[in-house]
C-alpha cells in the first residue's frame, strides 16, 4: 500500500467524488443563487431584478405561514421524535420477547416512501372518510379536522413525519447503546445508580455524539418535508398547511415564477445551514464545558 503515500495519486482518487459533488450539489446551489436575483418564467430570458424576489417573499403572508408550519414540525421533532426514539432504543436493548420483530416493526415506516406514508395516513386522518374520526364518532366524541383545517393540519403533518422517521432515529440510538462498555454500566449499578439516574448521568453523556448526529439529521430532514404535505393536503386549504419546501415548489412550478422559487430555495438552504450549524456550535460548547 505504499503507492497511497503519493499525494497526487490520492488526489486522483478524490477527483470522481469531487466531480459528482460539483455537478449534483455545488452547481445547482450556485445556479439557484444566481437565478434568485432574476425575473424568469421559464420561457423568456431571465432579467436581473436585484433583491426583488426576496422582498416579495418576505412580504408574502403564505411564505411566513409555511415558515411557521416548518417551525411546528421542527419543534415536534425535537420535543417528541428524539426523546421517543431514545426511549424505544432503551426498551429494545432490554431482553424482551420478540425484540427483533419489534425492532423491525418500528423501523418499517422508515423504508416506506414518503408519498406512500402520506397515502396511508390519508385513510386514517381524513375528516370525512378517515378511520380515526370514524372511531371517534362511534364513541360519541368530537371529530376534528385533522387535515384540511387551519389549526390541526401542521400538527398532523408533524405526526406523520415523526412516524416515518422514528424507526430510523431509534436504530441509530440502538446502535450507539450497543457500543457502551458493559463494565461502566455495571459499575454504575454497583454504585447505587437506579435506572433513571444511570440513563441520565451515565448513558446520555456517553452517547452524546449519537444525539448530535441524530439531531442534525432530523433538523435537515425537517427542512425537506415535501411529499407528506403534497399527498396529505396539497398545501391547502389556501396554503394553510404548506411547508417551506412545498410552498417553494408551488411558486416555482405551479405559478411558473422560477426566479422567485429559486429565492425560496436559497432561503430554505440558508435556514437549514444556520439552524444546523447553530446546534453544532452549542453542542460542542457543552461538550467542552
N, C-alpha and C positions, 0 to 999 in steps of 0.2 A: 504493500500500500504506500510505498514511498512516493509514487507518482502524484499522490494527493498533496504533497508538500509544495508543489509548484502552484504559485498564486494564479497564474494565467489559466491553468487547467481548471482550477476551482471556479474561476470567473466564467469559463466556458460552460461549466455545469449549471451555473446560475442563470445563464442567458435565456434558456427556454422558459423558466418560471417568470423571469423579468419581462419577456415579451408578452406572455399571457396576461400578466398584471397590467402592462401598459395598454394592451388592446382592449381588454374587457373591463378594466376598472379605471385606470388613470385617464384614458382618452374620453370615455363617456362623462366623467366628472368635469373635465376641462371643457368639453363640448357643451354640457348643460350650463356651466358657469358663463360661458361666452354668450350663449343664446338667451340667457336670462336677462340680458340687457338689450334685447331686441324686441320688436313687434313682428311676430311671424305667425301666419295662419296655416302654414304647410304648403301653400301654393305660390304666393308672391315671394319676392326676395325679402329676406329679413332686413328690417330697418332699425338702426340703433335708436333707442329711446331713453338712454340713461337708466336711472333707477325707477322709472315709471311703473314697471311691473311690481316691484317690491312695495311701492307706495299704494298700488291698487290692492294688493293682498292685505296689507296692514289696515286698510280701510274697509275690508270686506268682513261683514259680520259672520258669514259662514266659515271663513278661514279661522276666525277666533273660536267659533263653535267646534270646529274639527280639532283645534288645538286643545280645547277643554276636554273633549271626548278622549283624546290621546292621553291627557293627563289623568283622567279617571282610570283608564286601563293601566297606566304606569303605577298609580297608587295601589290598585287592587293587586297588581303583580308583586309589589314589594310587601304589602301587608298580608296577603293571603297565599300567593303561589309559593314563594320561597320558604316561609315557615312551614307550610303544609307539606311541601316536598321533603324538607328536612325531617319532619316528624314521621312521615311514611318511611323514609330511609332508616330511621332508628327502629321503627317497628319491624321492617323487613330484615333487619340484622338479627333480630331475635329468632330463636328456634321455634317457629310456629308451624302448624300443619299446612302443607301445600304452599310454602313460602315462594317456591319457584313459580307456581301457577299464578299466585297473587302478583308477583313482580311483573310477569308477562301481561297480566290483565291491566295493571296500572300503566304500563309502558305502551300498550296498544294504541291509544289515541295519538301518540307522538309519531306513529308511522302512517297515520291516515292523512291524506291530502287535505289542506285547509278547506278547499271547496266542498269536499265530502263531509267534513266536520260541520260546516255550515248547513248542508242539506239535512244531516242527521238532526241537528238542533232546531231546524225549522219545524219539524214534526213534533217537537217537544214544546217549543216556546211560542209558536204561533197563537195569537189570542183567540182565533176563531176555530181552528181545527187541531191545535196542539194538544198533546197528551196531558201536559201539566194542568192546563185550565179545565180540561175535562174531569180530571181527578178532583180539582178544587170545586168544580160545580157539583159533583156527586156528593161532596162533603158539605155543601151549602156554604162555601166560603167565597170571598170576593175573587173575581177573575181578572187580574191586572193585565194591562197591555205590556207584556214582557218585551216584545219587539214591535216597532211601528209607532210607539208613542214618543213623547218628548222627554220623559223622566227616566224610565227604567231601561230604555234601549241601550245606552252606553254601558250600564252595569251588566246587562245580558251579554253583550259582546265581550265584556271583560271576563265573564264567567266561562264563555266558550273558549276564549284564549287560554285561561287558566287550565281548563280541562284538557286542551290539546297539548300543553307544554308541561303538565305536571309530571308525567312519566319520565320525560327526558331529564328534567331537573332532579327528580328522585334518583334516577340511575347514576347520575354524576355524584350526588351525595353518597349514595350507597358505595360506589367505588372508592370514594375518599375515606369512608368509615372502615372499609376493609383493610386499608393500609395503616391504620393506627396500631402502634405496638401494644400487644396484649399485656405486656408487663406493666406498662404505665397505668392501664385501666385497672388491673388487679391491685396495684399499689394504692391507687386512689380509693378502691373499695375497702382495702385493709385499714386505711387511714380514717375510715368512717364516712366517706362521701356517699350519700344516698344517690338514687337515680337522677334526680333533678340537679343536684349540685355537681355530680360527676359530668353530666351533659354540659352544664353552663360553664363550669370552671376548668374542665379538662378537655372534653371532646370539641366544643366550639372553638377554643383558641388553637387547637391542633389542626383543625381543618379550615382555618381562616382563608387560606389560599383558595380552597374549593368554593367557599362563599363568594369570594371576589370573582372567580371565573363565572359562576352561575349568574350572579347579579349582572355582570357586564353582558353576558349572553341574553339575558331576559330584557335588559334595557334596550339593546339593539333590536331585539325581536319586537318590542312594543312599537318602535318607530317603523316597523314593516307590516303592521297588521292591515291587510287589504282584502284578501279573499273571503275571510269570515264576514266582513261588513258587506261585501258585494253580494254574497249569497243570502245572508240573513235579511238585510233591509234594503240593499241597493243604495245605501246612504240616506234614505228617506226616514220620516216624511220631511220633505223640503230641506234636505241636507242636515237634518237634526242628528243623525247618527254617523255622520262622516268622521273618519279619522284623517290625519294629515295626508297619509298616502292615498286614501280613496278620494279625497277631495282634489288632490293634485292630479290624479288620474282623470277625474271628471272635467276639470278645466282644461286639461291638455287634449284629451281625445274626444270627449263629448262636445265640448264647446269649441274645439279646434283653436285654442289660444295657446300655441306652443311656447311662445316666449314667456307667458305668464305661468304656464305649467313648469317650465324649466326653473323659474324663480322659486316656485313652491318646492321643487325637488332639492334645490340648493338649501333652502331653509330647513327642510327635514334633515338633510345631511349634516348641516352645521349644528342643529339642535341635538342630534344624536351624538355627535362628537363631543359637544360641550358637556352634556349630561354624563356620558361615559367617562370622559377624562376627569371631570369633577369628582365622580365617585372614586376613581382610581387614586386620585391625589389624597382624598380624605382617608381612604382605606390604608394607604401606605403610611400616612402620618400617624394613624392609630397604631399601626404595627411597630413604628419606631418609637412611639411614646413610652 
